[in-house]
């Protein structure tokens, strides 16, 4: 049986509602294999991402779910995105997400371009009306584009799916979880992928193969 991997979630250490342990427990009950806790960061709080590392280590030592330390660079000046992503990696983040140019928020123009050009970024979340040029750069730099389950951010899922298919870029389905209700099952993630216009084969690649490829050996580390 396939288990879900979700690489975009928030705890109460940014604007989520749950402790890391509660987030992991709820994900475990919904048959997740792995999650990344990617709390929002800019220069005001990026040094604090290590606060949850001890909790993550405790979860990984005792429960059958892999929890990864991450960060989501959010609403930062485009000139700072690369440096913030680099700093997150230096602090131990396994997964660095950039809050893309969603149609639902006033994200600074140029954020997508800065994100896909950073070697420290793993995922460009909810990238809105991402351009073909930006998508080609994302493919070249092995940066994954997100199909979002989150209300508002999902408005451009069809565009993201179509342009990723045209270019051959990698897609993931993430929830951007903030509340218990945001967590979804494997079956729901498959439906969301199909709803974005992916074929059955493309949907399975986005929710099974691609997250495993991105994580690589991280899934096997104790």
Backbone torsions as a table, in degrees:
resi	resn	phi	psi	omega
1	UNK	NA	131.2	176.9
2	UNK	-70.9	137.6	174.7
3	UNK	-109.1	152.0	-175.6
4	UNK	-79.8	143.9	170.0
5	UNK	-122.5	126.0	-179.0
6	UNK	-128.5	120.2	-172.8
7	UNK	-111.3	29.6	177.5
8	UNK	-152.7	95.2	-179.3
9	UNK	-143.2	154.2	-178.0
10	UNK	-124.2	138.9	176.0
11	UNK	-104.5	-176.3	179.2
12	UNK	-74.5	2.2	173.5
13	UNK	-81.2	-2.6	162.0
14	UNK	-132.0	-109.5	-177.5
15	UNK	-113.8	17.6	173.9
16	UNK	-82.2	171.7	-176.6
17	UNK	-102.1	-11.8	-169.1
18	UNK	-114.9	147.0	167.6
19	UNK	-63.9	154.9	176.0
20	UNK	-52.7	-41.2	-178.8
21	UNK	-66.1	-39.0	179.1
22	UNK	-70.7	-38.4	176.8
23	UNK	-60.4	-45.1	179.6
24	UNK	-65.9	-41.0	-178.8
25	UNK	-63.9	-43.2	179.0
26	UNK	-66.1	-38.5	177.2
27	UNK	-64.9	-40.5	178.1
28	UNK	-60.3	-43.6	-178.9
29	UNK	-65.8	-23.8	176.5
30	UNK	-94.6	17.0	173.3
31	UNK	64.8	47.0	172.3
32	UNK	-88.3	140.0	172.8
33	UNK	-84.5	-37.2	-176.6
34	UNK	-154.5	150.0	172.7
35	UNK	-138.9	154.9	170.4
36	UNK	-116.6	130.2	175.3
37	UNK	-93.5	110.3	-170.1
38	UNK	-120.2	69.2	-177.9
39	UNK	-66.1	150.9	-178.1
40	UNK	-63.0	137.6	177.8
41	UNK	-139.8	149.0	160.8
42	UNK	-142.0	-161.3	-177.5
43	UNK	-68.8	-15.3	-178.2
44	UNK	-73.0	-26.4	-171.7
45	UNK	-140.2	5.6	-172.7
46	UNK	-61.0	-30.8	-179.9
47	UNK	-66.4	-15.5	-175.6
48	UNK	-86.4	-4.3	-176.2
49	UNK	-62.9	-24.1	-178.9
50	UNK	-72.5	-10.1	-179.1
51	UNK	-60.0	-28.4	-176.3
52	UNK	-97.2	2.2	-177.2
53	UNK	-63.0	-40.3	179.8
54	UNK	-63.7	-39.7	176.8
55	UNK	-64.5	-41.4	178.1
56	UNK	-62.0	-44.1	178.9
57	UNK	-61.3	-39.5	179.7
58	UNK	-64.3	-44.8	178.8
59	UNK	-61.8	-47.4	-177.0
60	UNK	-64.7	-28.6	-179.5
61	UNK	-78.5	-20.2	-169.7
62	UNK	-122.6	-19.5	-177.4
63	UNK	-120.6	155.1	-178.9
64	UNK	-88.3	59.6	173.5
65	UNK	-150.5	140.3	179.2
66	UNK	-94.5	122.8	177.5
67	UNK	-113.1	131.7	-177.0
68	UNK	-115.2	141.9	174.6
69	UNK	-79.1	129.6	178.5
70	UNK	-139.8	-173.4	177.2
71	UNK	-157.9	146.5	174.0
72	UNK	-118.0	109.0	176.2
73	UNK	-69.3	119.7	-165.7
74	UNK	-129.1	124.4	175.7
75	UNK	52.6	34.2	177.9
76	UNK	-88.4	155.0	172.1
77	UNK	-55.8	141.7	-177.0
78	UNK	-59.1	-30.0	-179.1
79	UNK	-67.5	-17.6	-175.3
80	UNK	-101.9	-9.9	-171.4
81	UNK	-60.3	-47.1	-178.2
82	UNK	-62.9	-44.2	-179.7
83	UNK	-65.5	-39.3	178.4
84	UNK	-66.3	-42.0	177.9
85	UNK	-63.0	-42.1	177.4
86	UNK	-61.3	-43.9	-179.0
87	UNK	-64.9	-38.5	177.6
88	UNK	-60.5	-43.0	177.4
89	UNK	-63.2	-42.1	179.6
90	UNK	-62.3	-31.1	179.8
91	UNK	-82.0	-3.6	175.3
92	UNK	110.3	5.6	179.8
93	UNK	-65.3	127.1	175.0
94	UNK	-79.4	-33.3	-176.8
95	UNK	-128.0	124.0	175.0
96	UNK	-113.6	121.0	179.2
97	UNK	-108.5	145.4	169.5
98	UNK	-113.7	133.0	178.3
99	UNK	-71.5	100.4	-173.4
100	UNK	-74.3	-176.5	-172.2
101	UNK	-81.6	59.2	177.3
102	UNK	-53.8	148.4	176.1
103	UNK	-71.9	-10.1	-171.3
104	UNK	-94.1	-8.8	-177.0
105	UNK	-143.7	157.3	-178.5
106	UNK	-82.7	64.1	179.3
107	UNK	-71.5	142.0	-177.2
108	UNK	-61.8	130.6	176.0
109	UNK	-59.9	135.9	-177.7
110	UNK	101.5	-7.7	179.7
111	UNK	-62.4	-45.3	179.6
112	UNK	-59.0	-44.3	-177.6
113	UNK	-63.9	-43.8	178.8
114	UNK	-63.8	-39.8	-177.7
115	UNK	-65.2	-47.8	-175.4
116	UNK	-72.0	-13.4	177.6
117	UNK	-95.2	2.5	179.8
118	UNK	-97.5	128.0	178.7
119	UNK	-75.0	-5.5	-179.3
120	UNK	-97.6	-4.9	-177.2
121	UNK	-95.0	136.4	178.4
122	UNK	-102.2	-39.1	-173.6
123	UNK	-135.7	133.3	169.3
124	UNK	-100.8	108.1	-175.5
125	UNK	-78.5	146.7	174.5
126	UNK	26.2	70.9	-171.4
127	UNK	-81.3	11.0	174.6
128	UNK	59.5	-135.7	-177.6
129	UNK	-88.6	58.1	179.7
130	UNK	-56.5	142.4	-177.0
131	UNK	-85.0	165.5	177.0
132	UNK	-63.7	-41.1	178.8
133	UNK	-59.3	-46.4	-179.7
134	UNK	-64.2	-37.1	179.5
135	UNK	-67.4	-39.0	177.5
136	UNK	-64.7	-38.5	177.7
137	UNK	-67.6	-40.4	177.4
138	UNK	-58.6	-44.4	178.1
139	UNK	-61.0	-47.1	-178.2
140	UNK	-60.0	-37.7	-175.4
141	UNK	-97.0	11.6	178.1
142	UNK	56.1	41.1	175.2
143	UNK	-101.0	129.6	-174.4
144	UNK	-89.5	140.4	178.5
145	UNK	-99.7	143.1	-172.8
146	UNK	-98.7	130.8	160.8
147	UNK	-92.1	120.8	-169.8
148	UNK	-101.3	136.4	174.0
149	UNK	-86.4	-5.7	-172.0
150	UNK	-83.7	137.1	178.2
151	UNK	-54.0	135.7	-179.5
152	UNK	88.9	-57.2	178.9
153	UNK	-64.9	-24.1	-176.5
154	UNK	-76.8	-6.0	-173.9
155	UNK	-60.3	-27.5	-178.1
156	UNK	-105.7	14.4	-178.1
157	UNK	-55.7	-41.1	-179.4
158	UNK	-62.5	-42.9	178.0
159	UNK	-63.0	-46.0	-178.9
160	UNK	-61.4	-43.3	179.4
161	UNK	-62.6	-43.4	-177.1
162	UNK	-66.7	-44.8	-176.2
163	UNK	-74.0	-31.6	175.5
164	UNK	-65.9	-40.1	177.5
165	UNK	-63.1	-44.6	-178.8
166	UNK	-59.9	-40.5	-174.9
167	UNK	-90.4	-27.4	-175.0
168	UNK	90.3	25.5	179.5
169	UNK	-80.5	157.5	-178.7
170	UNK	-83.9	137.7	179.1
171	UNK	-116.7	151.3	171.4
172	UNK	-131.5	154.3	170.7
173	UNK	-109.7	116.2	178.9
174	UNK	-123.8	158.9	-178.2
175	UNK	-95.7	-23.7	-170.1
176	UNK	55.5	46.6	-175.1
177	UNK	-61.8	132.9	172.2
178	UNK	-123.4	-28.6	-176.7
179	UNK	-128.8	163.9	178.5
180	UNK	-55.7	-34.4	-177.0
181	UNK	-70.0	-16.4	-178.3
182	UNK	-76.6	-23.6	-179.9
183	UNK	-65.0	142.4	-177.6
184	UNK	-132.7	163.6	177.3
185	UNK	-83.5	169.3	174.6
186	UNK	-59.3	-43.0	-178.5
187	UNK	-61.5	-39.9	179.4
188	UNK	-67.7	-38.9	178.8
189	UNK	-63.4	-35.2	177.0
190	UNK	-65.5	-42.9	178.0
191	UNK	-63.0	-39.9	179.5
192	UNK	-64.3	-40.7	177.7
193	UNK	-62.9	-43.6	177.1
194	UNK	-64.5	-39.0	179.5
195	UNK	-64.6	-25.4	176.8
196	UNK	-78.1	-8.2	178.4
197	UNK	104.2	6.4	177.9
198	UNK	-75.0	149.4	171.6
199	UNK	-72.6	169.9	178.5
200	UNK	-59.6	-41.0	178.8
201	UNK	-65.7	-44.3	179.2
202	UNK	-64.8	-37.3	179.6
203	UNK	-63.5	-45.4	179.3
204	UNK	-64.9	-35.4	176.6
205	UNK	-63.8	-41.1	-177.8
206	UNK	-69.9	-31.6	-175.1
207	UNK	-104.3	-11.2	178.7
208	UNK	-120.2	-62.0	-171.9
209	UNK	-69.0	-47.5	-173.9
210	UNK	-65.7	-45.7	178.0
211	UNK	-63.0	-35.1	177.7
212	UNK	-68.1	-37.7	177.8
213	UNK	-65.8	-41.7	179.5
214	UNK	-63.4	-43.5	-176.9
215	UNK	-75.8	-34.5	178.2
216	UNK	54.7	-127.7	-176.8
217	UNK	-67.7	-15.5	-179.5
218	UNK	-60.4	-30.1	179.4
219	UNK	-66.9	-26.5	-175.2
220	UNK	-96.4	-10.4	-179.6
221	UNK	-72.4	140.0	179.1
222	UNK	-85.0	NA	NA
